[in-house]
């Protein structure tokens, strides 16, 4: 959580409503972590736990998570905006 606070301090410095934005980011981060747990359950077994040398044609869990994040950019707009700026 401390890392998210550091990022919030960096990206929101100089803003009039810095504390409100920081609190919003922390709340959305916690929701994102919760959503990641649900998304983890939906990963196909061959991607979640690939056998050695068997994952050549499949996306990695990280790639699928980032894809999901971009598809849900309206839900995660705080993160997408901060990461892309």
N, C-alpha and C positions, 0 to 999 in steps of 0.2 A: 504494500500500500504506500510505503514511503516513496517508492519510485514514481508512482502516479502523482503524488503531491509535488515532487520535484519537477515533473513534466508540466503540471498545471502552473506552478510558479513561473516557469520559463515562458510558456506560451501565452499566459494571461497577464504578464507583468505590464504595468502601465494602464490596464483597463480600469474603468471606474467601478465595475461590478466584479472585481477579481475574485473575491471570496465566494460569491454566489456561483460564478462559473467554475471555480475549483471544486466546490461541493457537488455541483451537477456532474462534473467529470468523474469524480470519485464514485458517485451513485451509479452512473452509467457503466463504469468499469466493473463494479460489483455485479451488475446485471449481466454484463458480457461474460464474466467468469462463470456465472450460473448457466448461461446459455451454452457455453463451451462444454459443460458437463453433459447437457442434453445432446448436443451435436456429436459428442464422442460416442454416445450410444448408437447413433445412426450410421456410423462409419462401417462400410463393409469389412468383414473379417480379413480379407486378403490385403486390404489397405491398412487397417489398424495394426495388424500383426503379420507383416509379410515374412515369408520364408527367405532365407539368404539367397540372393541372386534371382528371386522370383518377382521383384517389384519393378522390373525394367520398363514395362509398358503402362504402369499405373501411376497416378498422381500420388504424392506423399500426403500424409495427414495435414501437414502444414499448408501445402498448396490448396487442398480442399477447404481448409479453414479460412484461408485468405480469400478464396473464391466466394465462399459463403458470406464473408464479411462485406465484400464488394457488392454482392447481389442484394444484401440487406442494408445498403448504405443509408437508406432513409431511417432505419432503426438505429444504426450506429453512426449517425452523421457527425457526432462530436468527435469520434476517433478518426473517421475518414478525413474530416476537415483538418484536424490537427496533424495527421500523418502526411497529408498531401501538401500542406502549406510549407 
